[in-house]
Amino acid sequence: MKNVIRYYLRLSLPLFGVPLSNRINPIYVAVLDYPIEIIIGDELTCEACHTIPQVNEIINILGEELGEKLGFNIYLSRFNPMIPFISYYSVATLSLSLILSELLELDIKDVTESLMGIETELFNRELIQVIQALRLSTLNNKPLLYRYGEEAVVIEDARQCFISTENVDRKEMVSLGNEIFYRIEDIDNELGDLITKLAGLTTLKAYNSVHLGNPEDVLISTYCRIENMIWYLEYGLIPPVSDFRECVKWIPNIGKPTIIALSLDSKRNSGRGIRALC
């Protein structure tokens, strides 16, 4: 690739929404105040930058499908260990979609949806829905609600929040890969339906409490605790330790879920964490 293309995009992060096997539920995504530079070019373009193995694999798959090598790689200027890997993967694949939409003269949304089909070779479908939500949030540069098969609801009245992965209890973190140990619906379909409804309703309630109701931390923390219990029921993950006013919760990630702390109060946050819009 002769020309070097650079994108400056903000990372996004899944706030609420537990990926349940064979189920479709809304996902509530925040956009981080953390722009990074994505560089698209050949292997000599950015010697000190980072690449993502799964993105390289997708580029190879696309080259095979198109019958020719694409001739470029995607590089990220920096990694922050506080930010889950799924955020970096999502912004890298969005950049891939942007360049492909230009090269192939296709609509960017059509390209990202086509990318979801290729990703089934790498991840389960439930995680791909989360990734697509993150891509759409970064593309719009705004937080949003997304449910697969429906138009994303872009949040125009976004409010400031703070997200941190520091000083949270990780003693019970376990590696899950892309597998769910068991599904509630395998044991009891009726209970599986109820848990799915609870998971979706919790996501919508969390959004409403931030934007439409009284956004008290104690109310948000309640929804965080409910989601943590859903993670426990479906994945066997022990809820992280927090007090009744704290929102410390599991969120989806590539490889294994991650624990974050979410705050709507800058004074309680005390300057820790990454500023975001939620």
Residue, then its C-alpha position, 0 to 999 in steps of 0.5 A: m500500500k503506497n499511501v499511509i492512511r490515518y484515523y483518529l478515533r475514540l474508543s468505546l466500552p460496553l457498560f451494560g448487557v450480558p451476552l447470553s447464548n443464542r439470545i439477542n438483548p440490548i447493549y449499552v455502550a459508552v464512548l471514552d474520552y480517549p482518542i487513538e491514532i490508527i495507521i493503515g499501511d505496509e509493514l514499514t509504516c509504523e515500526a513502534c506501533h501495535t497490531i492485533p492478531q485477530v485483525n491480521e487474521i481477518i485481513n488474510i481471510l478477506g484477501e483469500e475471499l477477494g482473490e488477492k492480498l490486500g497489501f496493508n496492515i492496521y496499526l494502533s499507536r498505543f495501548n492503555p492497560m486500563i482499557p479492555f482489549i475488546s475496545y481496541y479490537s473494535v476500533a481496529t476493525l472499524s478502521l478496516s471497515l472504513i478503508l474497505s468501504e472506500l476501496l470497494e465503494l460500499d456503505i460503511k454499515d454494509v461493510t461492518e455487517s459483512l465483517m460480522g459474518i467473517e468474525t464467526e470464525l473467531f468469536n461466538r455470535e453473542l460477543i460479535q454483537v457487543i463488538q458491533a455495538l462498540r464499532l457503531s458507537t465509535l463511528n458515531n462518536k457517541p454512546l448508544l443502545y444497540r440490539y442486533g437486527e435493529e437500528a442503533v439508538v444514538i444517545e444525543d443527551a450524553r452525560q459525563c461518567f468515569i470508568s476505571t479498572e484500577n483498584v477493583d477486586r480481581k481475585e475471582m477472575v477466571s479465563l472463559g475463552n469464548e465458551i459458556f460453561y452451561r446455559i440456564e435454558d438447557i436446564d429450564n427454558e422458562l427460567g432461561d427466558l426470565i433471565t434473558k428478560l431480566a438482562g435486557l430490562t436491566t440494560l434499559k433501566a440502567y440507561n433510563s436511570v442515567h438519562l431520564g430519571n434520577p441518576e443516583d449512584v446507589l440506583i446504578s449500583t443496583y443494576c450493576r449488582i443485578e448484572n453481576m448475578i446474571w454473569y454468575l448464573e450464566y458463567g459462574l463468575i463470582p460478583p466483585v466486591s463493592d459497597f452499596r453505592e459503588c458500581v463495580k461490575w463484569i463487562p464482556n471482553i475478548g478472551k475473558p470478561t473484565i471488571i470495571a468501576l463506573s461512576l457518575d460523580s466526579k467528586r466520588n471518582s477523585g480524578r481516577g479513571i478515564r473520562a467518558l460519555c455514557 
